Amino acid sequence: MKTVGTFFAALALAASAAAFALPAHAAEFTKGVVKKIDTKAKKVTIDHEDLKNLDMPAMTMVFRVGDDAMLAKLKEGASIEFVADRVNGKLTVTEVK
């Protein structure tokens, strides 16, 4: 009987470890067009489609960009696909392709 209890305890531990190994959700890219870039403020204005992960409709809005290298890749008028999220309470572009 002790072996059965040990088996189920090990099984529960393995299942909980596997759950932590999985990402919460994959980043969903959104299409948009770069309207303006403010390198000093590290901000970009994007006319974007619905941001499903943020529950926001399509609109034009300003985002922070956390990475200078990402900001350098952006060009006004360029069509992009990006991921935005709240970082420290601020809407931030976290990925661009």
N, C-alpha and C positions, 0 to 999 in steps of 0.2 A: 504494500500500500504506500509505503514511503517513496518508492521509486516512481509511482504514478504522480504523486504530489510534486516531486522534484522535476519530473518531465514537464508538467504543466507550468511550473514556475519558470523553467528555462524557455519554454515556448512563448510565454507572455513577455519575457524580457527580450527575446529575439524580435517579436512583433513590434514592440515599442521602439526598439532601436531602428528597425526598418522604417517606421513611420517618420522618424526624425531625419532620415537620410533623404527623403523625397522632398523636392521643392514644393512650396505652398501652391504656386501656380507659375506657369511659364509666362514670361514677359510677352505682352501682346503689342505688336507694332501698330501704329496709327499713321495714316497718310496725311501729309500736310505740305504747305508751301511756305518757305522762309520769306517773310515780308521785310524784316528789319533785324539788323545785328548791332548790339551795343557792346563792344568788346570791353570798354572800361567798367561797365556795370555787370559784365558777364551775364547778359540777358539776350534773348532772341524772341522776336515776335513771329508766331506761326499761325497761319490760317489752316485749321485742322478739321478732320472728320471727328465723329463722336469718340470721346475718350471713355471707353467702356469701364476700365478699371477705376476711373475717378467719377463715373456716373455724370459725365458732362456732355452736353450736346455739341455739335459742330459749331465753331466760332473762331474768331481771331483773338489771340491772347498772348500775353508776355509770359515767358518761362525763364527761370534761372537755368544756367548751364554750369554744372559743377566742375567740369573738366576743361581746361584751356585748350587741350589738343582737339577735343570735340568741337569747341567753338571755332577753332581755326579752320576746320573742314567745311563749315557751313558757308554758303554763298546766298546772297539775296536773290530771290526769284527761283531758287532751286526747289525741285520737288523732292521730298524726303519721306522716309518712314522712320518713326521715332517712338520711344517709350518715355512716358512722363509719369511721375509719381510725386507724392508729397515727401519731401526730405526736410526734416526739422520744421515742418509746418508750411514750407514754401513749395509751390509747384515747380518741379525741376525736370529738365530733360536728362534722362539717365543713360539712354542709348540712342544711336543714330545709325541708320544704314542707307 
